[in-house]
Amino acid sequence: MLFCLFVISGGFYNILENPPPYIPYYDRILTLHPYMSDQTVYESIFVFLTNAAMFMGLWLSYRSTQIAYDRDKANRRLLIGIGFAAAGLFGNYLIWEMKKTVLG
């Protein structure tokens, strides 16, 4: 699973292209690359963490269906799983929107 997260977050791109960790832009530092086809190292790390949160949330939600003897524990896992999945999805959406408007 970690290998899949590594590939999805752009790990091979980071190894092959060796992108910068940030982009200097006048008097500030951008951690998002202004073009959709490129990324920085910090972007890759953020995408890795958000995808990991989504996977963890889906996995916890699935595991909550396996608990038949303790309803409270199953509900707790389900809610935590939904929270992680929503946080991961929101993080991916956030970086997508920020990347679209980073220089706009």
C-alpha positions in Angstrom: 0.0 0.0 0.0 2.9 2.4 0.8 4.2 1.8 -2.7 0.9 2.8 -4.2 0.8 5.9 -2.1 4.4 6.7 -3.2 3.5 6.3 -6.9 0.2 8.3 -6.6 1.9 11.2 -4.8 4.6 11.6 -7.4 7.5 9.7 -5.9 9.0 8.6 -9.2 8.7 12.2 -10.5 10.7 13.4 -7.4 13.4 10.8 -8.0 13.7 11.3 -11.7 13.2 15.1 -12.1 14.7 16.2 -8.7 12.2 19.1 -8.3 13.0 22.0 -6.0 11.4 22.0 -2.5 10.0 25.5 -3.1 9.8 28.2 -5.8 11.2 31.7 -5.1 8.8 34.3 -6.3 9.8 37.9 -5.8 10.0 38.4 -2.0 8.1 35.3 -1.0 8.5 31.5 -1.2 5.9 29.3 -3.0 5.6 25.7 -1.9 3.2 25.0 -4.8 4.5 25.0 -8.3 2.6 27.4 -10.5 2.1 25.0 -13.3 -0.3 22.0 -13.1 2.2 19.6 -14.8 5.0 20.2 -12.2 5.2 19.9 -8.5 7.5 20.7 -5.6 8.8 18.3 -2.9 6.4 19.8 -0.3 3.5 19.3 -2.7 4.4 15.6 -3.0 4.6 15.2 0.8 1.2 16.9 1.3 -0.4 14.8 -1.4 1.1 11.7 0.2 -0.4 12.6 3.6 -3.8 13.4 2.2 -4.0 10.2 0.2 -2.8 8.2 3.2 -5.6 9.9 5.3 -8.1 8.9 2.6 -6.9 5.3 2.5 -6.9 5.1 6.3 -10.4 6.5 6.5 -11.7 4.0 4.0 -9.9 1.2 5.7 -11.3 2.1 9.2 -14.8 2.4 7.7 -14.4 -1.1 6.3 -13.0 -2.5 9.5 -16.0 -1.0 11.4 -18.3 -3.4 9.5 -16.3 -6.4 10.8 -17.2 -5.6 14.5 -20.4 -7.3 15.3 -20.1 -7.6 19.1 -19.6 -4.0 20.1 -21.8 -1.4 18.5 -20.2 1.6 20.1 -16.8 0.6 18.9 -18.0 0.0 15.4 -19.8 3.4 15.3 -16.7 5.1 16.6 -14.5 3.5 14.0 -17.0 4.4 11.3 -17.1 8.0 12.3 -13.3 8.3 12.6 -13.0 6.6 9.2 -15.4 9.0 7.6 -13.5 11.9 9.2 -10.2 10.7 7.8 -11.6 10.1 4.4 -13.3 13.5 4.3 -10.1 15.2 5.5 -8.1 13.5 2.8 -10.6 14.4 0.1 -10.7 18.0 1.3 -6.9 18.2 1.4 -6.7 17.0 -2.2 -9.4 19.4 -3.3 -7.6 22.2 -1.4 -4.3 21.6 -3.1 -6.0 21.4 -6.5 -7.7 24.7 -6.0 -4.6 26.4 -4.6 -2.6 25.2 -7.6 -5.1 26.6 -10.0 -4.9 30.1 -8.4 -1.3 30.2 -7.0 -0.3 33.0 -9.4 -3.7 34.2 -10.5 
